[in-house]
Amino acid sequence: MIELDKVSKCYRISGVEKWILRSESVSLLRRNYGLLGSNGAGKSTFIRLIAGIEDLDDGQIRRNVRFSWPLGFASNLAETMTGVENTRFVARLFGMDYREMLDFVYDFSELGQHMLVNVGTYSSGMRSRLAFALSMAVDFECYLVDEITAVGDASFSKKCQQAFAERRKRSNIIMTSHRAETIKRFCDAVIILNDGKLFTFDSLEDGINAYHSLVN
């Protein structure tokens, strides 16, 4: 599904180095992976690296399935474009029928006439609605999930959860979470990110136990 070949990523702030990955090589199969790590380990960065929306310092990531951007990630929306124009761009990018996608996004996002104005004028909640609707409009083979967060009011949040559950019947996920209970619910394998190193576990139980040993 995905192969990391000697991948490195490091931030340098005020002369201090913060390593996310140190020349890591690993192959991830078509499994539902839960990504665990302490606060500041770089889990969100790892998800963005896989999605291709953040540059590597060194190495290569090879993908042979269609990955989503991080689910609900609104920062990839073009602020000077309307909701309709953002939808048209995504449809062209993934070779999908624009009208069908637009109908889906209109219905799912419940943004109504706001689809006709620039995304830069949206509230954070409206951006999340559009981003999530676009994520659900494309039939990805693997969804990247940076924490499960509520989107909108209770009714809309329930709609998002139902749509995501439907996609998971035919797609895999790579998910970050601070909660082992969430990983147990959605995943069947574990990745631990610690001090720039990756450790993979085919056994969910072994991976969670290893994580608890690391943080305790």
VEXFI-908075 format. One record per atom (N, C-alpha, C): x, y, z. Coordinates in steps of 0.1 Angstrom, whole numbers, padded with zeros to 4 digits, always signed. Example, Ala and Ser with C-alpha at 12.3 -4.5 7.8 and 13.67 -1.06 7.14 Angstrom:
! residues 2
+0132-0057+0078
+0123-0045+0078
+0132-0033+0078
+0128-0022+0071
+0137-0011+0071
+0129+0000+0079
This chain:
! residues 216
+0008-0012+0000
+0000+0000+0000
+0009+0013+0000
+0018+0013+0009
+0027+0025+0010
+0041+0021+0015
+0051+0027+0009
+0064+0023+0013
+0072+0036+0016
+0078+0037+0028
+0087+0047+0031
+0101+0043+0030
+0109+0050+0022
+0123+0046+0019
+0132+0057+0024
+0139+0054+0036
+0148+0063+0042
+0143+0077+0043
+0131+0079+0048
+0124+0091+0049
+0129+0099+0062
+0132+0112+0060
+0136+0120+0071
+0128+0133+0070
+0124+0138+0082
+0117+0151+0084
+0122+0157+0097
+0126+0169+0097
+0131+0176+0109
+0127+0191+0108
+0123+0196+0119
+0120+0210+0121
+0132+0216+0129
+0136+0228+0125
+0146+0235+0132
+0141+0249+0136
+0139+0250+0149
+0133+0263+0155
+0143+0269+0165
+0148+0281+0162
+0157+0288+0170
+0170+0279+0173
+0174+0272+0163
+0186+0264+0164
+0184+0251+0171
+0172+0247+0174
+0169+0235+0181
+0162+0225+0170
+0167+0213+0169
+0162+0203+0160
+0151+0195+0166
+0140+0193+0159
+0129+0184+0163
+0127+0174+0152
+0132+0162+0154
+0131+0151+0144
+0117+0144+0145
+0111+0144+0133
+0098+0136+0132
+0102+0122+0127
+0110+0121+0117
+0115+0108+0112
+0130+0109+0109
+0137+0099+0113
+0151+0099+0111
+0155+0087+0101
+0155+0090+0088
+0159+0080+0078
+0151+0067+0080
+0138+0067+0081
+0130+0056+0084
+0125+0049+0071
+0126+0036+0071
+0121+0027+0060
+0111+0017+0066
+0099+0017+0060
+0089+0007+0064
+0079+0005+0053
+0073-0007+0052
+0062-0009+0043
+0049-0012+0051
+0039-0004+0047
+0026-0005+0053
+0017-0013+0044
+0011-0024+0048
+0002-0032+0040
-0012-0026+0040
-0021-0033+0033
-0035-0028+0033
-0042-0032+0046
-0039-0025+0056
-0045-0028+0069
-0051-0014+0074
-0058-0015+0085
-0063-0003+0092
-0054+0000+0104
-0045+0009+0101
-0034+0012+0111
-0038+0024+0121
-0036+0021+0133
-0037+0032+0143
-0023+0038+0146
-0021+0051+0145
-0008+0057+0147
-0008+0063+0161
+0000+0058+0170
+0001+0062+0184
+0015+0069+0186
+0015+0079+0195
+0027+0086+0199
+0024+0096+0209
+0033+0100+0217
+0031+0110+0227
+0028+0124+0221
+0024+0133+0229
+0022+0147+0224
+0035+0152+0218
+0034+0158+0206
+0046+0164+0200
+0055+0154+0193
+0051+0141+0192
+0059+0131+0185
+0059+0134+0170
+0049+0140+0165
+0048+0143+0151
+0038+0135+0143
+0027+0130+0150
+0017+0122+0143
+0010+0129+0132
+0006+0142+0135
-0001+0150+0124
+0008+0152+0113
+0021+0155+0115
+0031+0157+0105
+0032+0144+0096
+0033+0133+0103
+0034+0120+0096
+0022+0118+0086
+0010+0121+0091
-0002+0120+0082
-0001+0129+0070
+0004+0142+0073
+0005+0151+0062
+0016+0147+0052
+0027+0141+0057
+0037+0136+0048
+0032+0125+0039
+0024+0115+0044
+0018+0105+0036
+0009+0111+0026
+0001+0121+0030
-0008+0127+0021
-0002+0135+0010
+0011+0138+0012
+0019+0146+0002
+0016+0161+0003
+0011+0166+0014
+0008+0180+0015
+0019+0187+0024
+0029+0179+0027
+0041+0185+0034
+0053+0178+0028
+0064+0186+0026
+0076+0181+0019
+0085+0173+0029
+0091+0163+0023
+0101+0155+0030
+0115+0163+0030
+0123+0160+0040
+0137+0165+0039
+0146+0156+0031
+0143+0143+0032
+0151+0133+0025
+0143+0120+0023
+0146+0112+0014
+0140+0099+0012
+0128+0100+0002
+0120+0090+0002
+0109+0089-0008
+0097+0081-0002
+0085+0085-0005
+0073+0078-0001
+0067+0073-0014
+0065+0060-0015
+0058+0054-0027
+0045+0049-0023
+0035+0052-0031
+0021+0049-0029
+0015+0041-0041
+0008+0031-0039
+0001+0024-0050
-0014+0023-0048
-0020+0031-0039
-0034+0033-0038
-0037+0047-0037
-0050+0051-0039
-0054+0065-0039
-0057+0069-0024
-0049+0078-0019
-0050+0083-0005
-0058+0095-0005
-0066+0097+0006
-0073+0110+0008
-0063+0120+0014
-0067+0132+0014
-0060+0142+0023
-0065+0139+0037
-0059+0145+0047
-0064+0142+0061
-0079+0146+0062
-0086+0136+0067
-0101+0138+0067
-0105+0151+0075
-0113+0159+0068
-0118+0171+0074
-0107+0182+0073
-0096+0180+0067
-0085+0190+0067
-0089+0201+0058
-0091+0213+0064
-0097+0224+0057
-0086+0234+0051
-0073+0232+0055
-0063+0241+0051
-0059+0239+0036
-0064+0228+0030
-0060+0227+0016
-0071+0233+0006
-0081+0239+0012
-0091+0246+0004
-0085+0260-0001
-0088+0263-0013
-0084+0276-0019
-0093+0287-0014
-0087+0296-0006
-0096+0307+0000
-0102+0317-0010
-0095+0319-0021
-0099+0329-0031
-0109+0323-0040
-0112+0310-0039
-0122+0303-0047
-0135+0300-0039
-0146+0299-0046
-0159+0296-0039
-0159+0281-0036
-0169+0277-0028
-0171+0263-0026
-0173+0255-0038
-0181+0261-0048
-0183+0255-0061
-0170+0253-0068
-0162+0263-0069
-0149+0263-0076
-0140+0253-0070
-0139+0252-0056
-0131+0242-0050
-0136+0228-0053
-0149+0226-0054
-0154+0213-0058
-0150+0210-0072
-0151+0219-0081
-0147+0217-0095
-0133+0213-0096
-0124+0220-0088
-0110+0217-0089
-0107+0202-0084
-0114+0198-0073
-0112+0185-0068
-0117+0174-0078
-0128+0177-0084
-0134+0168-0094
-0124+0166-0106
-0118+0176-0110
-0108+0175-0121
-0096+0168-0117
-0091+0171-0104
-0079+0165-0099
-0081+0149-0099
-0092+0144-0095
-0094+0130-0093
-0102+0124-0105
-0104+0131-0116
-0111+0126-0128
-0125+0122-0125
-0133+0129-0117
-0146+0126-0114
-0156+0135-0121
-0168+0131-0123
-0179+0139-0129
-0182+0151-0120
-0180+0163-0125
-0181+0175-0117
-0195+0177-0112
-0205+0175-0121
-0219+0177-0117
-0223+0168-0106
-0219+0155-0107
-0223+0146-0097
-0216+0149-0083
-0204+0153-0084
-0197+0157-0072
-0203+0169-0065
-0206+0179-0074
-0212+0191-0069
-0226+0189-0062
-0234+0180-0068
-0247+0177-0062
-0245+0170-0048
-0235+0161-0048
-0232+0154-0035
-0227+0165-0024
-0218+0173-0028
-0212+0183-0018
-0223+0193-0014
-0232+0198-0023
-0243+0206-0019
-0251+0200-0009
-0255+0187-0012
-0264+0180-0003
-0258+0176+0011
-0245+0172+0010
-0239+0167+0022
-0235+0179+0031
-0229+0189+0026
-0224+0200+0034
-0234+0209+0040
-0246+0209+0034
-0257+0218+0038
-0253+0232+0039
-0244+0236+0030
-0239+0250+0030
-0248+0260+0021
-0257+0254+0013
-0266+0262+0005
-0259+0273-0003
-0264+0285-0002
-0259+0296-0010
-0244+0300-0006
-0240+0295+0005
-0226+0298+0009
-0216+0291-0001
-0221+0281-0008
-0212+0275-0018
-0208+0285-0029
-0215+0296-0030
-0213+0305-0041
-0203+0317-0037
-0199+0317-0025
-0190+0327-0020
-0176+0321-0017
-0166+0330-0016
-0152+0326-0014
-0151+0319-0001
-0143+0308-0001
-0141+0300+0012
-0134+0309+0022
-0126+0319+0018
-0120+0328+0027
-0129+0335+0037
-0142+0336+0033
-0152+0342+0042
-0159+0332+0051
-0156+0319+0050
-0162+0309+0058
-0158+0309+0072
-0167+0305+0081
-0163+0302+0095
-0155+0289+0095
-0149+0286+0106
-0141+0273+0107
-0151+0262+0106
-0163+0263+0111
-0172+0252+0110
-0177+0250+0095
-0179+0260+0088
-0183+0259+0074
-0171+0253+0066
-0159+0257+0069
-0147+0251+0062
-0147+0236+0064
-0149+0232+0077
-0149+0218+0080
-0160+0210+0073
-0172+0216+0072
-0183+0210+0065
-0179+0207+0050
-0173+0218+0044
-0170+0216+0029
-0158+0206+0028
-0148+0207+0036
-0137+0197+0035
-0142+0183+0038
-0150+0181+0047
-0155+0167+0050
-0164+0162+0038
-0172+0171+0033
-0181+0167+0022
-0172+0163+0009
-0162+0171+0007
-0153+0168-0004
-0145+0154-0002
-0142+0152+0011
-0135+0139+0014
-0144+0127+0011
-0157+0129+0015
-0167+0118+0013
-0171+0117-0002
-0169+0127-0010
-0173+0127-0024
-0164+0118-0033
-0152+0116-0028
-0142+0109-0036
-0141+0095-0029
-0141+0084-0037
-0140+0071-0032
-0126+0067-0031
-0119+0071-0020
-0105+0068-0017
-0104+0053-0013
-0092+0048-0016
-0089+0034-0012
-0084+0034+0002
-0078+0045+0007
-0073+0047+0020
-0076+0061+0025
-0082+0062+0037
-0085+0075+0043
-0075+0078+0054
-0070+0090+0054
-0061+0094+0064
-0069+0103+0074
-0068+0099+0087
-0076+0105+0097
-0067+0110+0109
-0067+0123+0110
-0059+0130+0121
-0069+0133+0132
-0071+0123+0141
-0081+0124+0152
-0095+0124+0146
-0104+0118+0153
-0118+0119+0150
-0124+0131+0158
-0128+0141+0151
-0134+0153+0157
-0148+0155+0152
-0156+0161+0160
-0170+0164+0157
-0170+0176+0147
-0178+0175+0137
-0180+0185+0126
-0194+0191+0127
-0195+0203+0130
-0208+0209+0131
-0217+0205+0143
-0230+0207+0141
-0239+0203+0152
-0241+0188+0153
-0249+0184+0163
-0250+0170+0166
-0255+0162+0154
-0265+0168+0147
-0271+0162+0135
-0261+0160+0124
-0253+0170+0121
-0243+0169+0110
-0232+0160+0114
-0228+0160+0127
-0218+0151+0132
-0222+0137+0130
-0234+0134+0133
-0239+0120+0131
-0239+0116+0116
-0242+0126+0107
-0242+0123+0093
-0227+0120+0089
-0218+0127+0094
-0204+0125+0091
-0199+0111+0096
-0203+0107+0108
-0199+0094+0113
-0205+0083+0105
-0218+0084+0101
-0224+0074+0092
-0217+0073+0079
-0214+0084+0073
-0207+0084+0060
-0194+0077+0061
-0186+0081+0071
-0173+0075+0073
-0174+0060+0076
-0184+0056+0083
-0186+0041+0086
-0189+0034+0073
-0196+0040+0064
-0199+0034+0051
-0187+0033+0042
-0178+0043+0042
-0166+0043+0034
-0156+0032+0040
-0156+0030+0053
-0147+0020+0059
-0150+0006+0055
-0162+0003+0050
-0166-0010+0046
-0158-0014+0033
-0153-0005+0026
-0146-0008+0013
-0132-0001+0012
-0128+0006+0023
-0115+0013+0023
-0107+0010+0035
-0094+0013+0035
-0086+0012+0047
-0084+0026+0053
-0079+0026+0065
-0076+0039+0071
-0062+0039+0078
-0056+0050+0079
-0045+0053+0088
-0049+0064+0097
-0050+0061+0110
-0056+0071+0119
-0047+0074+0131
-0047+0087+0135
-0040+0091+0147
-0050+0092+0158
-0046+0090+0170
-0055+0092+0182
-0047+0092+0194
-0051+0100+0204
-0045+0099+0217
-0051+0088+0226
-0062+0082+0221
-0070+0073+0229
-0069+0059+0223
-0064+0049+0231
-0062+0036+0227
-0076+0030+0224
-0087+0034+0231
-0100+0029+0228
-0105+0032+0214
-0101+0044+0209
-0105+0047+0195
-0098+0039+0185
-0085+0036+0188
-0077+0027+0179
-0083+0013+0179
-0087+0008+0191
-0093-0005+0191
-0106-0006+0183
-0113+0005+0183
-0126+0005+0176
-0124+0005+0161
-0114+0012+0156
-0113+0014+0141
-0102+0006+0134
-0092+0001+0142
-0080-0004+0136
-0077-0018+0139
-0068-0024+0131
-0064-0038+0134
-0049-0040+0134
-0042-0029+0133
-0027-0029+0134
-0023-0015+0140
-0010-0015+0144
-0005-0003+0151
+0008+0002+0146
+0010+0015+0145
+0022+0021+0142
+0025+0030+0154
+0037+0029+0160
+0042+0038+0171
+0052+0047+0165
+0051+0060+0167
+0060+0070+0163
+0067+0076+0176
+0080+0074+0177
+0087+0078+0190
+0101+0082+0186
+0104+0095+0190
+0118+0100+0188
+0123+0098+0174
+0115+0100+0164
+0119+0099+0150
+0119+0085+0144
+0115+0075+0152
+0115+0061+0148
+0101+0056+0147
+0099+0047+0137
+0086+0040+0135
+0087+0026+0139
+0077+0021+0146
+0076+0007+0150
+0062+0002+0146
+0061-0009+0139
+0049-0014+0134
+0045-0027+0141
+0032-0029+0143
+0028-0041+0150
+0016-0047+0143
+0016-0060+0139
+0005-0066+0132
-0006-0069+0142
-0002-0071+0155
-0012-0074+0165
-0016-0061+0172
-0029-0058+0172
-0034-0046+0178
-0031-0046+0193
-0032-0057+0200
-0030-0058+0214
-0015-0055+0217
-0006-0061+0209
+0008-0060+0212
+0012-0045+0210
+0007-0039+0200
+0010-0025+0197
+0006-0015+0208
-0006-0017+0213
-0012-0009+0223
-0004-0011+0236
-0001-0023+0239
+0007-0026+0251
+0021-0020+0250
+0027-0020+0239
+0040-0014+0237
+0039+0001+0238
+0028+0007+0234
+0027+0021+0235
+0025+0025+0250
+0017+0017+0257
+0015+0020+0271
+0028+0019+0279
+0036+0009+0275
+0050+0008+0282
+0059+0020+0279
+0057+0025+0267
+0065+0037+0263
+0062+0049+0271
+0049+0052+0273
+0044+0064+0279
+0043+0064+0294
+0043+0052+0299
+0042+0051+0314
+0055+0050+0321
